[in-house]
């Protein structure tokens, strides 16, 4: 049986039995690179920082990237956006995935290893995409109280975080794209200079029910002014969508400086 090139253990993984009886079952966990070397998923990700720079197999040092223009010592996080792929064959409990591009996962892990404070920020972005207002509030409170186990940005930085691995979008961009109006109003309440009388009563009531005092936000720190890598504000993204944000746009709520 093939073994992992990193840990020399069989390419299997123990997981909890789906029956919930507390027993463990063994499932395949075999990530095969183009050079023919095999790794556990996590064993390969543990070497993401090295792979993101070299684009080589950490075991045999063979080139494993396609469409590669060469390694980037100065910025290993640009590969995923430049057409480079690392195609693998991944076998796990769900079956076999041929031509599975693992570079996005490696790029993300390498970025987070270099920027551990971005882990909560990326979790915040996921919550914005999913419409999880309570999760956002809980995460912000943890950031304020320092209860997180990892380095955390200041609350204002967290709210304005722009993800370099996702076209430099902010949480407001994501909430607009996914159509989550409650999240949009929440972010405007916490990180914009929009006058309080513009907010609809349900949005104000929701903020108050969560115990959220509205901080003062200077115009230069207004989340509505943030632009993605294409130069678009969240307002510009809303304009491109099919009418879902018409009322908010007509009220000027998404316009920086309003």
One Martini backbone bead per residue (centre of mass of N, CA, C, O) as a GRO file, in nm:
protein
  258
    1UNK     BB    1   0.097   0.036   0.022
    2UNK     BB    2   0.071   0.350   0.003
    3UNK     BB    3   0.243   0.639   0.121
    4UNK     BB    4   0.321   0.913   0.282
    5UNK     BB    5   0.580   1.143   0.218
    6UNK     BB    6   0.570   1.285   0.506
    7UNK     BB    7   0.478   1.030   0.731
    8UNK     BB    8   0.457   0.717   0.629
    9UNK     BB    9   0.157   0.670   0.615
   10UNK     BB   10  -0.124   0.559   0.545
   11UNK     BB   11  -0.388   0.651   0.308
   12UNK     BB   12  -0.559   0.723   0.580
   13UNK     BB   13  -0.868   0.793   0.777
   14UNK     BB   14  -1.000   0.873   1.085
   15UNK     BB   15  -1.349   0.850   1.161
   16UNK     BB   16  -1.652   0.897   1.252
   17UNK     BB   17  -1.921   0.727   1.283
   18UNK     BB   18  -2.235   0.779   1.144
   19UNK     BB   19  -2.397   0.630   1.385
   20UNK     BB   20  -2.289   0.747   1.670
   21UNK     BB   21  -2.111   0.511   1.851
   22UNK     BB   22  -1.790   0.613   1.876
   23UNK     BB   23  -1.670   0.496   1.638
   24UNK     BB   24  -1.423   0.410   1.402
   25UNK     BB   25  -1.334   0.488   1.064
   26UNK     BB   26  -1.192   0.404   0.749
   27UNK     BB   27  -1.057   0.633   0.507
   28UNK     BB   28  -0.961   0.777   0.235
   29UNK     BB   29  -0.634   0.981   0.189
   30UNK     BB   30  -0.546   1.065  -0.145
   31UNK     BB   31  -0.284   1.272  -0.276
   32UNK     BB   32  -0.198   1.303  -0.616
   33UNK     BB   33   0.058   1.395  -0.796
   34UNK     BB   34   0.207   1.439  -1.105
   35UNK     BB   35   0.476   1.282  -1.000
   36UNK     BB   36   0.339   1.039  -0.794
   37UNK     BB   37   0.303   1.154  -0.529
   38UNK     BB   38   0.188   1.100  -0.191
   39UNK     BB   39  -0.077   1.246   0.024
   40UNK     BB   40  -0.206   1.390   0.265
   41UNK     BB   41  -0.388   1.658   0.284
   42UNK     BB   42  -0.261   1.789   0.544
   43UNK     BB   43   0.037   1.736   0.479
   44UNK     BB   44   0.042   1.928   0.238
   45UNK     BB   45  -0.070   2.188   0.373
   46UNK     BB   46   0.172   2.208   0.580
   47UNK     BB   47   0.347   2.298   0.294
   48UNK     BB   48   0.238   2.564   0.158
   49UNK     BB   49   0.460   2.781   0.171
   50UNK     BB   50   0.657   2.629  -0.014
   51UNK     BB   51   0.469   2.570  -0.261
   52UNK     BB   52   0.379   2.864  -0.329
   53UNK     BB   53   0.673   2.937  -0.425
   54UNK     BB   54   0.781   2.675  -0.599
   55UNK     BB   55   0.580   2.458  -0.732
   56UNK     BB   56   0.669   2.195  -0.568
   57UNK     BB   57   0.748   1.903  -0.462
   58UNK     BB   58   0.845   1.827  -0.134
   59UNK     BB   59   0.993   1.553  -0.211
   60UNK     BB   60   1.118   1.575  -0.536
   61UNK     BB   61   1.102   1.871  -0.682
   62UNK     BB   62   0.885   1.875  -0.880
   63UNK     BB   63   0.701   2.009  -1.114
   64UNK     BB   64   0.328   2.081  -1.055
   65UNK     BB   65   0.267   2.309  -1.247
   66UNK     BB   66   0.050   2.487  -1.454
   67UNK     BB   67   0.119   2.766  -1.624
   68UNK     BB   68   0.408   2.846  -1.543
   69UNK     BB   69   0.622   3.144  -1.466
   70UNK     BB   70   0.720   3.086  -1.197
   71UNK     BB   71   0.832   3.173  -0.913
   72UNK     BB   72   0.728   3.372  -0.611
   73UNK     BB   73   0.893   3.529  -0.365
   74UNK     BB   74   0.722   3.797  -0.313
   75UNK     BB   75   0.429   3.658  -0.434
   76UNK     BB   76   0.248   3.362  -0.365
   77UNK     BB   77  -0.071   3.484  -0.410
   78UNK     BB   78  -0.091   3.504  -0.749
   79UNK     BB   79  -0.131   3.230  -0.893
   80UNK     BB   80  -0.448   3.181  -0.883
   81UNK     BB   81  -0.485   3.455  -1.075
   82UNK     BB   82  -0.277   3.339  -1.333
   83UNK     BB   83  -0.356   3.029  -1.435
   84UNK     BB   84  -0.258   2.849  -1.219
   85UNK     BB   85  -0.204   2.492  -1.159
   86UNK     BB   86  -0.273   2.197  -0.934
   87UNK     BB   87  -0.305   1.885  -1.041
   88UNK     BB   88  -0.503   1.618  -0.904
   89UNK     BB   89  -0.560   1.309  -0.721
   90UNK     BB   90  -0.855   1.258  -0.522
   91UNK     BB   91  -0.902   1.032  -0.243
   92UNK     BB   92  -1.208   0.970  -0.074
   93UNK     BB   93  -1.513   0.907   0.070
   94UNK     BB   94  -1.646   1.037  -0.208
   95UNK     BB   95  -1.400   0.954  -0.393
   96UNK     BB   96  -1.291   1.048  -0.719
   97UNK     BB   97  -1.073   1.327  -0.814
   98UNK     BB   98  -1.007   1.460  -1.105
   99UNK     BB   99  -0.837   1.735  -1.162
  100UNK     BB  100  -0.758   1.864  -0.884
  101UNK     BB  101  -0.732   2.190  -0.763
  102UNK     BB  102  -0.504   2.285  -0.496
  103UNK     BB  103  -0.402   2.582  -0.503
  104UNK     BB  104  -0.616   2.744  -0.345
  105UNK     BB  105  -0.559   2.598  -0.074
  106UNK     BB  106  -0.259   2.667  -0.057
  107UNK     BB  107  -0.282   2.972  -0.074
  108UNK     BB  108  -0.457   3.011   0.176
  109UNK     BB  109  -0.270   2.875   0.384
  110UNK     BB  110  -0.022   3.054   0.333
  111UNK     BB  111  -0.159   3.319   0.405
  112UNK     BB  112  -0.243   3.236   0.701
  113UNK     BB  113   0.042   3.181   0.802
  114UNK     BB  114   0.136   3.485   0.742
  115UNK     BB  115  -0.186   3.575   0.841
  116UNK     BB  116  -0.348   3.495   1.121
  117UNK     BB  117  -0.549   3.746   1.148
  118UNK     BB  118  -0.728   3.646   0.888
  119UNK     BB  119  -0.913   3.425   0.990
  120UNK     BB  120  -1.148   3.590   1.113
  121UNK     BB  121  -1.194   3.760   0.855
  122UNK     BB  122  -1.281   3.518   0.675
  123UNK     BB  123  -1.515   3.436   0.854
  124UNK     BB  124  -1.668   3.701   0.820
  125UNK     BB  125  -1.709   3.670   0.512
  126UNK     BB  126  -1.879   3.417   0.524
  127UNK     BB  127  -2.108   3.546   0.689
  128UNK     BB  128  -2.181   3.759   0.477
  129UNK     BB  129  -2.255   3.545   0.254
  130UNK     BB  130  -2.476   3.389   0.461
  131UNK     BB  131  -2.632   3.592   0.666
  132UNK     BB  132  -2.472   3.600   0.963
  133UNK     BB  133  -2.532   3.818   1.205
  134UNK     BB  134  -2.470   3.676   1.476
  135UNK     BB  135  -2.185   3.584   1.400
  136UNK     BB  136  -2.067   3.864   1.359
  137UNK     BB  137  -2.116   3.970   1.644
  138UNK     BB  138  -1.956   3.754   1.796
  139UNK     BB  139  -1.684   3.808   1.657
  140UNK     BB  140  -1.658   4.107   1.742
  141UNK     BB  141  -1.662   4.053   2.046
  142UNK     BB  142  -1.412   3.877   2.055
  143UNK     BB  143  -1.224   4.101   1.950
  144UNK     BB  144  -1.275   4.302   2.187
  145UNK     BB  145  -1.201   4.080   2.429
  146UNK     BB  146  -0.979   3.862   2.338
  147UNK     BB  147  -1.105   3.545   2.299
  148UNK     BB  148  -0.926   3.462   2.094
  149UNK     BB  149  -0.673   3.222   1.992
  150UNK     BB  150  -0.602   3.443   1.784
  151UNK     BB  151  -0.504   3.675   1.600
  152UNK     BB  152  -0.654   4.009   1.598
  153UNK     BB  153  -0.818   4.247   1.478
  154UNK     BB  154  -0.953   4.520   1.485
  155UNK     BB  155  -1.274   4.592   1.443
  156UNK     BB  156  -1.241   4.801   1.214
  157UNK     BB  157  -1.060   4.619   1.040
  158UNK     BB  158  -1.251   4.382   1.011
  159UNK     BB  159  -1.485   4.533   0.867
  160UNK     BB  160  -1.261   4.635   0.629
  161UNK     BB  161  -1.182   4.384   0.509
  162UNK     BB  162  -0.967   4.272   0.237
  163UNK     BB  163  -0.946   4.011   0.002
  164UNK     BB  164  -0.675   3.899  -0.188
  165UNK     BB  165  -0.829   3.610  -0.271
  166UNK     BB  166  -1.113   3.803  -0.347
  167UNK     BB  167  -1.074   4.077  -0.513
  168UNK     BB  168  -1.080   4.278  -0.263
  169UNK     BB  169  -1.316   4.227  -0.090
  170UNK     BB  170  -1.576   4.302   0.109
  171UNK     BB  171  -1.837   4.239   0.311
  172UNK     BB  172  -2.026   4.425   0.149
  173UNK     BB  173  -1.992   4.301  -0.124
  174UNK     BB  174  -2.094   4.017  -0.044
  175UNK     BB  175  -2.377   4.094   0.059
  176UNK     BB  176  -2.470   4.211  -0.207
  177UNK     BB  177  -2.425   3.963  -0.393
  178UNK     BB  178  -2.618   3.772  -0.190
  179UNK     BB  179  -2.871   3.943  -0.071
  180UNK     BB  180  -2.805   4.063   0.239
  181UNK     BB  181  -2.969   4.304   0.400
  182UNK     BB  182  -2.906   4.274   0.704
  183UNK     BB  183  -2.600   4.291   0.670
  184UNK     BB  184  -2.584   4.565   0.537
  185UNK     BB  185  -2.708   4.726   0.772
  186UNK     BB  186  -2.504   4.637   0.983
  187UNK     BB  187  -2.249   4.757   0.843
  188UNK     BB  188  -2.356   5.047   0.831
  189UNK     BB  189  -2.385   5.080   1.140
  190UNK     BB  190  -2.066   5.004   1.206
  191UNK     BB  191  -1.918   5.137   0.903
  192UNK     BB  192  -2.070   5.427   0.882
  193UNK     BB  193  -2.202   5.772   0.803
  194UNK     BB  194  -2.487   5.711   0.805
  195UNK     BB  195  -2.766   5.832   0.888
  196UNK     BB  196  -2.996   5.718   1.115
  197UNK     BB  197  -3.265   5.814   0.951
  198UNK     BB  198  -3.216   5.601   0.707
  199UNK     BB  199  -3.289   5.378   0.875
  200UNK     BB  200  -3.477   5.129   0.924
  201UNK     BB  201  -3.649   5.020   1.188
  202UNK     BB  202  -3.568   4.715   1.178
  203UNK     BB  203  -3.259   4.770   1.180
  204UNK     BB  204  -3.248   4.917   1.449
  205UNK     BB  205  -3.383   4.698   1.621
  206UNK     BB  206  -3.174   4.479   1.562
  207UNK     BB  207  -2.930   4.626   1.682
  208UNK     BB  208  -3.052   4.665   1.967
  209UNK     BB  209  -3.106   4.358   2.027
  210UNK     BB  210  -2.775   4.314   2.009
  211UNK     BB  211  -2.632   4.559   2.161
  212UNK     BB  212  -2.562   4.798   1.947
  213UNK     BB  213  -2.344   5.039   1.932
  214UNK     BB  214  -2.281   5.327   1.757
  215UNK     BB  215  -2.017   5.419   1.595
  216UNK     BB  216  -1.784   5.634   1.496
  217UNK     BB  217  -1.749   5.735   1.145
  218UNK     BB  218  -1.533   5.829   0.932
  219UNK     BB  219  -1.529   5.897   0.604
  220UNK     BB  220  -1.248   5.744   0.553
  221UNK     BB  221  -1.392   5.468   0.701
  222UNK     BB  222  -1.598   5.399   0.497
  223UNK     BB  223  -1.715   5.104   0.362
  224UNK     BB  224  -1.834   5.232   0.088
  225UNK     BB  225  -1.534   5.316  -0.030
  226UNK     BB  226  -1.460   5.045  -0.101
  227UNK     BB  227  -1.249   4.866  -0.334
  228UNK     BB  228  -1.198   4.657  -0.562
  229UNK     BB  229  -0.984   4.539  -0.810
  230UNK     BB  230  -1.202   4.695  -1.020
  231UNK     BB  231  -1.312   4.966  -0.867
  232UNK     BB  232  -1.555   4.866  -0.689
  233UNK     BB  233  -1.814   4.932  -0.519
  234UNK     BB  234  -2.092   4.827  -0.365
  235UNK     BB  235  -2.274   5.010  -0.531
  236UNK     BB  236  -2.179   4.910  -0.812
  237UNK     BB  237  -2.276   4.622  -0.768
  238UNK     BB  238  -2.577   4.688  -0.722
  239UNK     BB  239  -2.628   4.812  -1.006
  240UNK     BB  240  -2.569   4.527  -1.159
  241UNK     BB  241  -2.823   4.434  -1.043
  242UNK     BB  242  -3.171   4.304  -1.040
  243UNK     BB  243  -3.327   4.529  -0.830
  244UNK     BB  244  -3.271   4.446  -0.524
  245UNK     BB  245  -3.134   4.759  -0.460
  246UNK     BB  246  -3.316   5.002  -0.536
  247UNK     BB  247  -3.406   5.136  -0.269
  248UNK     BB  248  -3.120   5.186  -0.154
  249UNK     BB  249  -3.017   5.353  -0.393
  250UNK     BB  250  -3.237   5.579  -0.386
  251UNK     BB  251  -3.149   5.655  -0.080
  252UNK     BB  252  -2.818   5.647  -0.070
  253UNK     BB  253  -2.696   5.423   0.131
  254UNK     BB  254  -2.434   5.331  -0.067
  255UNK     BB  255  -2.316   5.619  -0.060
  256UNK     BB  256  -2.040   5.774  -0.024
  257UNK     BB  257  -2.127   6.050   0.196
  258UNK     BB  258  -2.442   6.019   0.275
   0.00000   0.00000   0.00000
